Amino acid sequence: MLKVEPIPAFQDNYIWAIHDGHSAAVVDPGEAAPVERFLTQHGLALGAIVITHHHGDHQGGVSDLLDAHPYGPDGAPMPVVGPAGERIGHRTQAVREGDTVTLRYPAATFGVLDVPGHTAGHVAYVGDLPGAGPVVFCGDTMFASGCGRLFEGTPAQMLASLDKLAALPGATRVYCAHEYTRGNVRFAQAVEPANAELAAWASRVDALRHADTPTVPTTVAHERAVNPFLRSREPAVRRAVGAQGGDVSNDAAAFGALRGWKDNFR
């Protein structure tokens, strides 16, 4: 049976630990120290490192982790899995859509999706974990009630990437890499003020953050209902984007205008 637990890092990052009580794989370790504390506190051996994209706050801790843990529990070199289309330091397995990632420590299997937009070679990892159920580790492509900035991709690419994530089974737990939810919800309510499910979610987010509790993971079904970037084709969202002067002549243009609105939202 596997557990997935957050390791807070920096100001608002989450490094995700997948563990079986004996060994742990970590997803997007931007810094090593929080991972080391987590491993020590839980009596875990590091078994694998998994990266979604090349930004430093997602892979900056890899070198230090490898200095401390050059080998896995079986004595083999520590696996470092990352996207084939990006420069990932110390990578031992380069992956792209259609590939399978098989971890030994802990035992877990993931499929890979290409989800460019935030970065050019960003990937997501999808699996069905014993004890944890269906999961997706999506880095900075999709957030709770939001999506990543388009640093290297186009609106059409990001829209297609989010469509892939939205097509996953509704019960899939969404493990994104940042605690941006409160700000994302503020923007979502500006876009869809009449969305009742979003209003209820906003209250829940406030309560969670007041208690210093993570707002993630959410689920794919939840995101379909409240995330404006998964709802950019909805008539209410299109009307809101148009009212801001955005181009809504086609899906990609409307999505790009929505993302541009968010980039300047205060």
C-alpha positions in Angstrom: 0.0 0.0 0.0 1.3 3.4 -1.0 0.9 6.9 0.5 1.4 10.2 -1.2 2.5 13.0 1.1 3.5 16.6 0.5 6.9 18.0 1.4 6.6 21.8 1.6 9.5 23.6 0.0 10.5 27.2 -0.7 7.5 29.5 -0.1 4.8 27.6 -1.9 6.2 24.5 -3.6 5.2 20.9 -2.9 7.6 18.1 -3.4 5.6 14.9 -3.5 6.8 11.8 -1.6 5.3 8.4 -2.7 6.2 5.8 -0.1 5.4 2.4 1.3 6.7 2.9 4.8 10.2 1.7 3.8 11.3 3.6 0.7 10.2 6.8 -1.1 10.2 8.3 -4.6 10.2 12.0 -4.6 8.6 14.1 -7.4 10.1 17.5 -8.3 12.6 18.0 -5.5 13.5 21.6 -6.0 15.6 21.5 -2.8 17.1 18.7 -0.9 16.9 19.7 2.8 13.1 19.3 3.2 13.4 15.8 1.5 16.1 14.8 3.9 14.1 15.9 6.9 11.1 14.0 5.6 13.1 10.8 5.0 14.6 11.0 8.5 11.3 11.7 10.2 9.6 8.8 8.6 12.5 6.3 8.5 12.5 6.0 4.7 15.2 5.2 2.2 15.3 7.3 -1.0 14.4 5.0 -3.9 13.9 7.3 -6.9 13.7 10.9 -8.2 11.0 11.9 -10.7 11.0 15.2 -12.5 8.2 16.9 -14.5 10.2 19.8 -16.1 13.5 21.6 -16.0 12.8 24.7 -13.8 15.1 24.9 -10.9 12.4 24.8 -8.2 11.6 21.3 -9.5 15.1 19.8 -10.0 17.4 22.1 -8.0 17.8 19.5 -5.2 18.7 16.5 -7.3 22.5 17.0 -7.1 22.5 17.2 -3.3 20.2 14.3 -3.0 22.5 12.2 -5.2 25.5 13.2 -3.2 23.8 11.9 -0.1 22.0 8.9 -1.8 24.0 7.8 -4.8 22.5 4.4 -4.8 19.0 3.0 -4.2 18.1 0.4 -1.7 19.3 -2.4 -4.0 22.7 -0.9 -4.5 22.0 0.2 -8.1 22.6 3.8 -9.1 19.7 6.1 -7.9 17.1 6.4 -10.7 16.4 9.9 -11.9 13.4 10.0 -14.3 12.7 13.1 -16.4 11.4 14.5 -19.7 13.3 13.6 -22.8 12.7 17.0 -24.3 14.4 19.0 -21.5 17.8 19.3 -19.9 17.5 17.4 -16.6 20.7 17.0 -14.6 21.7 13.4 -13.7 18.8 11.9 -15.6 19.0 8.1 -15.9 15.7 7.6 -17.8 14.4 10.1 -20.4 10.7 9.8 -21.0 8.0 11.0 -23.4 4.4 10.3 -24.0 3.6 6.6 -24.3 6.5 5.5 -22.2 6.2 3.6 -18.9 8.0 4.3 -15.7 8.5 1.3 -13.4 9.8 2.1 -10.0 11.2 -0.6 -7.7 11.5 1.4 -4.4 8.6 1.8 -3.8 6.9 -0.5 -6.4 4.9 1.8 -8.7 4.2 2.2 -12.4 3.3 5.3 -14.3 2.4 6.2 -17.8 3.8 9.4 -19.3 1.9 12.3 -21.0 3.5 15.1 -22.9 1.9 18.3 -21.5 3.8 21.2 -23.1 2.9 24.8 -22.5 4.5 25.9 -19.3 7.8 24.5 -20.7 8.4 23.0 -24.1 9.0 19.4 -22.8 6.9 19.2 -19.7 5.5 15.8 -18.9 3.0 14.4 -16.4 3.0 11.0 -14.7 -0.3 9.0 -14.5 -0.8 5.9 -12.4 -3.1 3.8 -10.3 -1.3 3.3 -7.0 -2.2 0.6 -4.5 -3.8 2.3 -1.5 -3.7 5.8 -3.2 -5.9 5.1 -6.3 -5.6 7.0 -9.6 -3.2 9.8 -9.6 -1.5 12.4 -11.8 1.6 14.3 -11.0 1.3 17.3 -13.3 4.0 19.7 -12.1 3.2 23.2 -13.2 0.8 22.4 -16.1 -2.4 22.3 -14.1 -2.9 23.8 -10.6 -5.9 23.6 -8.3 -8.2 26.0 -10.0 -5.5 27.2 -12.4 -2.7 26.5 -14.8 0.9 27.4 -15.3 2.2 30.5 -17.2 3.1 30.0 -20.8 6.8 30.5 -20.5 7.8 28.3 -23.5 4.6 27.1 -25.2 1.6 28.5 -27.0 -2.0 28.8 -25.9 -2.9 26.0 -28.3 -0.3 23.7 -26.7 -1.4 24.4 -23.2 -5.1 24.0 -24.1 -4.3 20.6 -25.7 -2.3 19.6 -22.6 -5.1 20.5 -20.2 -7.5 18.7 -22.4 -5.4 15.5 -21.9 -5.5 16.0 -18.1 -9.3 16.8 -18.1 -9.9 13.6 -20.0 -8.5 11.4 -17.2 -11.0 9.6 -15.0 -12.8 12.0 -12.7 -11.6 10.3 -9.5 -7.9 10.9 -10.5 -6.2 12.9 -7.8 -4.3 15.9 -9.1 -0.9 16.4 -7.5 0.3 19.8 -8.6 3.5 21.4 -7.4 2.4 24.8 -5.9 0.0 26.1 -3.3 -1.5 28.8 -5.5 -5.1 27.9 -4.9 -6.3 30.9 -3.0 -5.2 33.4 -5.7 -6.4 31.0 -8.5 -9.8 30.9 -6.9 -10.0 34.7 -6.7 -9.4 34.8 -10.4 -11.8 32.0 -11.2 -14.6 33.8 -9.3 -13.9 36.9 -11.4 -14.4 34.8 -14.5 -17.4 32.8 -13.3 -19.1 34.7 -10.4 -22.3 32.6 -10.7 -20.5 29.2 -10.4 -22.0 27.8 -7.2 -19.5 25.0 -6.9 -16.7 27.4 -7.2 -18.2 29.6 -4.4 -18.4 26.6 -2.1 -14.8 25.7 -3.0 -13.6 29.2 -2.2 -15.0 28.9 1.3 -13.3 25.5 1.7 -10.0 26.9 0.5 -10.1 29.7 3.0 -10.8 27.2 5.8 -7.9 25.0 4.7 -5.4 27.8 4.4 -6.5 29.3 7.7 -5.6 25.9 9.2 -2.3 25.9 7.3 -3.5 22.7 5.5 -2.7 22.1 1.8 -5.6 22.5 -0.7 -4.2 19.8 -2.9 -4.6 17.2 -4.2 -8.0 17.9 -5.8 -9.5 15.6 -8.4 -10.0 15.9 -12.2 -13.8 16.0 -11.7 -13.4 18.9 -9.3 -11.1 20.8 -11.7 -13.6 20.3 -14.5 -16.2 22.1 -12.4 -14.2 25.0 -11.0 -11.0 25.5 -13.0 -11.5 28.3 -15.6 -8.7 27.0 -17.8 -10.5 23.6 -18.1 -13.7 25.6 -18.8 -12.5 28.0 -21.5 -15.0 26.7 -24.0 -18.0 27.3 -21.6 -20.3 30.1 -22.7 -20.0 31.9 -19.4 -16.2 31.9 -19.6 -16.2 33.0 -23.2 -18.6 35.9 -22.4 -16.3 37.0 -19.5 -13.2 36.9 -21.7 -15.0 38.8 -24.4 -16.1 41.4 -21.9 -12.4 42.0 -21.1 -11.7 42.6 -24.8 -10.2 39.2 -25.4 -10.3 37.4 -28.8 -12.8 34.6 -28.5 -12.9 33.8 -32.2 -11.5 30.3 -31.7 -10.6 28.0 -28.8 -6.9 28.7 -28.8 -7.4 32.5 -29.0 -10.0 32.4 -26.2 -7.7 30.3 -24.0 -4.8 32.7 -24.7 -6.9 35.7 -23.8 -8.0 34.0 -20.6 -4.4 33.2 -19.6 -3.4 36.8 -20.4 -6.2 38.1 -18.2 -4.8 35.9 -15.4 -1.2 37.1 -16.0 -2.4 40.7 -15.2 -5.0 39.9 -12.6 -4.5 41.6 -9.2 
